[in-house]
Amino acid sequence: NILIKESTGELVHIDFGIVFEQGKVLPTPEKIPFRLTRDMIDGMGPMGTEGAFTSAARATTKVLRENSSALLTVLSAVVSDPLYKWNVSTAKGRQLQRDVSSIEENEDDSVTSFNKKPPENNATLSIVESDNDAATRAVARIHEKLKGYEEGTLGEQQTIEGQVRFLINEARNADHLSSIFIGWGAWI
């Protein structure tokens, strides 16, 4: 979910339910670092991802790496927040995907809406690990990423340029994009 500030066009991510690679534990796992479809790339103009997008990604990665200590300090405080649930159980993941699986077309203005189904009583599924263990692992994974280590690079530390290129290539990988949960509605 993204909020658009109408006066400036700025985008603000407002849904942190599936962050820090929690999408990988969903019943239909997310295999991409972020969604970058052909339609999105076409909207970037003739340069595609090679223009401003890659430049901004490199600059952002550089700033994150240079300020990793401060970022990890803030994340450590978030880890201690007893109100935030860090891990997604199988039941919660299934419910999140079920919430958007019922899509219907609004006949009046042709706007797509998502109907939430009532939650299923699934008491037999339980969380295997404690929230603190999951949070600690999430922060450790972020620390690795800030150093340039990505899954799929055979343990090699990536330069900023290498890491950005790797993430963009993974995000636009057609095989991975085609296996995304159908409720995302990439065709819309």
Secondary structure, 3 states (H helix, E strand, C coil): CEEECCCCCCEEECCCCCCCCHHHHCCCCCCCCCCCCHHHHHCCCCCHHHCHHHHHHHHHHHHHHHCHHHHHHHHHHHHCCCCCCCCCCHHHHHHHHHHCCEEEECCCCCCEEEECCCCCCCCCCCCCCCHHHHHHHHHHHHHHHHHCCCCCCCCCCCCHHHHHHHHHHHHCCHHHHCCCCHHHCCCC
